[in-house]
Amino acid sequence: MNLIKKIIAILLSVALGLVFIYSGYTKLEPVIETFEFTFVDIGIANWYTAPIIARLLITLEFVIGLLLVLNYKLKSFTLKATIGLLAFFIIYLSIQIALNGNNGNCGCFGEVHYMTPLQAIIKNIIMIGMALMVYYFYEGWKVKYNALFLTTLSAICLTITFIRNPVDYSYTSNNLDEKINYPLELNLLYQPEDTAKVETPKYELRKGKHVVAFLSLSCPHCRIAAKKFRLIKKNNPEISIYFVLNGDKGIKLKDFLDDTKATNIPYSFCLGKSFVQLASSRLPRIYYLNNGIVEKKVDYFELNQYEIEKWLIK
């Protein structure tokens, strides 16, 4: 019976470890930004510290995952760290629900697998139950040089995480055409040929400074941009941000808003050739407009609240 319990404990520990490793990997690849945003959203980081915190937590997931797979000092160390991290994630997810409701993707598996915060809390409770079973069945194995082993393993995981997806504060445009300081054809929005396809914007974008984003409801990068815009607007409501959307106004719009939670950003729809004329085929297309003149164009990963604020006071 003891051997059976031991085998069950080993398998449960390995399974838990693989979940942690996979969770860290999916946050790191292919898009880490949405995980970074959550720390800004709950107020424990700013735009500069969030990338560091996100990568440190991913590193911790990798370390704990590997320790569980190796069955390292389960009862005296690893399982306590496992339960502690899962409890932290439950608290973090509860804060997410309190702030934004149980809508959208919690980001527990990055953008790879969609999971609501409540579903993730249930998953973490189940994982704590599995960890407790292991705790009562099996102590795991020990090594002679514990400090050296843990330091080396942590250093390797930290290095891999930051090399695989390094923090980038450069905010340089690499993939947008260089043409700027030209008037955007906003009359396509305010004097549309086909009012069935183009809604007149709710705000006057031809005067003053505005950040205007052309987004497709089905574009994953557009959703990342919308999530970041929501936080920028939340942090500084004075910034004028406007979405011009393309896509199905029914189910796709609801899904887009549930996922991004960008209900604090005004929007209107533009379909067909007018959208292509204004946005081109590369999305999201984000313009900094000054009295209708395109003064700057950025990609979604370049969005920076502090840079926008500097531009507004010029």
N, C-alpha and C positions, 0 to 999 in steps of 0.2 A: 504493500500500500504506500509506504514512504517513497519507494522508487517511482511509482505512478504519479504521486503528488509532485515529486521533483521534476519529472519530465513535463508535466502540465505547466509547472511554474516556469521552467526554462522556455517552453514554447510561448507562453503568455508574455514573458519578458522580451523575447525576440520580436514578437508581434507589436508590442508597444513601441519598442525601439524603432522598428521600420516605419511606423506611423509618424513618429517624431521626425525621422530623417526625411521622409517624403513631404511632410508638412513644411519643413524648412526649405526643401528644394523647390517646392511649388511657389513659395513666397518669393524666393530669390529669382526664379526663372518662370516665365520670360519677363514678367513685369513686377518690380518691387515697389513702384511708386504708390500703388493703392494701399500697401501695408504701411508705408511711411505716413500716408495721409492720416491714418487713424490716430496717431500720436499727437498730431496737430489738432485733430478734431476734439479729442478729450482733454486737451489743454496741458499736457505734460511735456510738450516739446514745441519748438518753433521750426521754421522751414530749414534751418541749418542743422539743428540737433536731431531732428526726426530721422534722417538717413542713417546717422550713427546708431541711434537707439534700435532702429529696425534691424540693422545688420548684427548688432550684439545679441539681440533676442534670437535671431536665426542661428547664430553661432551656438547659443545655449541649447537650442533645439537639437542641433547636430551632435553636440557633446553628450547630452543626456541620451539621445537616441543610440549613439554608439556604445555608451556604458550599459544600456539595457540589452543591446544585442550581445555584448560581451559578458553579460551577467556579472558585472563588476560590483562587488560590495553592495549587493542589493539591499539588504536589510539595514545596514548601518549608514548608508550614504545615498545610493542612487535612487531608491524608491522614495525617500524623503524629498529629494530634489525634484523628482518626477511629480509627486503630488503637489508640492509647492508651486511648480510652474503651471500645472493644470488649474490650481486654485486661482493663481494670478490671472490666467486667461478667462476663467469664469467671471471674476470680478470685472475685468476689462470688457467682456461681452455684455455683462449686465449694465455697465455704464453706457455702452453703445445703444442698447435697447431703451434705456431711460432718456437718452438724448435724441435718438432718431427713430425709435420704434423698431419693430422686428421685421424690417424690410431690407431688401437688397442683400448683397453678398458680404458676409462677415470678413472674408479674406483669410480664413484659417488655412485654406489650400490655394491661396493666391487667386488668380483669375482662371485656374485650371478646372476647379470643381466649385460649383455654386452651392453655398450653404448659408442659411439664415443664422443670425446670432443665437436664436433659441435652439435650433438644431445643433449648433456647435456646442452650446452649453450641455445639452443632453449627451453628445459625443464625449465631452470631457468628463462628465460624471461617470459614464460607463468605463472610461479609461482609468479613472480613480478606483473604481470597483475592481478592475483587473489588477491594478497595482497592489491593492490591499490583499488580494488572493495570493499574489506572488510573495508578498511580505510575510504571510503566515505559513507559506509552504517551503520557502527556500531562502538561504542566506546569501547565495552567490559565492564568487571566489575572490580572493584577495591577492594583491601583489606586494612584493617586498618594498619597493620604492614608490609609495603611494603619491607623494607630492610631485615627484619627477614625472610619473606616469600621467597624472592629471594635468600638469602644466604643459607637457609635450602635446597631449591630445588636444587641449584647448587652443594652444598656439597654432597647431595644424589647421583646426577647424576655422579659427579666426582668419588665418592667412588665406585659406581657400575662399571663404565668404567674401572678403574684401577684394581679392584678386578677380574672382568670378564676376562680381558686380560692384565695381569701385564707386565710391562717392564722387560725384562730379558737380562742382560748383561753378563751372566755367560759363554755362549758358551761352554758348556760341551757336550761331545758325550755320548748319552744314548742308541742309537739303532744301532750302527755300531760295527761289530766285531773288536776285539782289535788287530788283526794281522796287524803289520806294518813292515817296513824295509825289504821288499821283492821285488824282481824285477817283475814289471808288464810285462805280455807277449805281449809287443808291436810289436813283430814280426808278431803277428796275423793281425796287421794293415799294416805293411811295407812289409810283404811277405805273402799276403793272398792266401789261397787255391782257393778261388772263387772271382775273381776280379769284377764279376757282382754284388756281394753283399757287398764288402768291398772296399772303396776308400782309396788310400794311403794318409795319412795326408799331408797337404800343408806345414807343418813345421816339422823340426826334433825335436821330443819330447824325443828321447833317450839320448840326451845330454843337460845339463843345467837344470835350475829349471823352471818348468811349473805347472800351475794349469789346470788339465784336467777334464772336466765334461762330463760324459756319460748321455745323455738326450734322452727321448722319446718325439716325437713331440706331442703326445696325452696325456702326463702326466701333470696334473695341477701343481704339485709341481716342475716339471722340468721347467715349464714356469716361476714360481716365481724365481727359481734359475737363469734362463737366464736374467730376468729383473734386478736382483741384480748384476749379472756379468757385464751387460752392463754399469751400473753406476760405478762400480769399475774400469772398463777399461776406462771409460770417465774421471774419476777423476785422474787416474794414468795410462797413456798409456804404461808405461814401464813394467807393469806386464804382463807376458806371460800367456794368457788364451786361451784354445782351447776346442771346443765342438766336441764330437763324437756323432753323431745323429743317431737315429733309427726311421724309419717311412717312410711314403709316401713322395717322393721328389717333388710331384706336389702340389696339393691344400693344403695339410697339412703343407708343408714347408712354403708356402706363408702365411698361416694363423698364423703359429708359429712366423715368422719374423714380420708380421704386429702387432701382439699382444705384443711381447717382445721388438721389435725394436732393437734387439741385432745384428744389421748388422755390428757392429764394432768388432765382435768376429769371427775369422776364424773357419771353421768347415769342417768336412767331414762325410760321411755316413758309418755306419757299421751295416749290417743286419744279421739276423740269429744267429747261435750258437756262432759265434765269439764275438758278442756283449754281449751275456749272459755270456760267459767265462770271459770277461774283466770286466763287470759291475755288474754281478749277477742279481738277479730279483728285487732288491730293488733300486728304482730310486727316485731322481737323485743320481748317484754315482760320488763323487767328490774326486779326488786324488791330493795331492801335491807331484809332482814327482821331484826327484833330480837325474839326470843321469839315469833315468829309474827306480829308486828305490822309492817305495811308502813310504814316510816319514810320511804322515798324511792322514787321511780320515775324511771328515766332512759331515754333512747333510746340506741341503739348508739353514735352519734357523741359522746355525752356521757361515755362510759365513761372514767374517769380513775383510774389506780392510786393517785395521791397523794390524791385526794378520798376514795377508799374507805378508805385507811389512816387518814385523819383521822376518818372516821365510826366506824371500829372502836375507836378509843381514847377516844371520847366517853364 
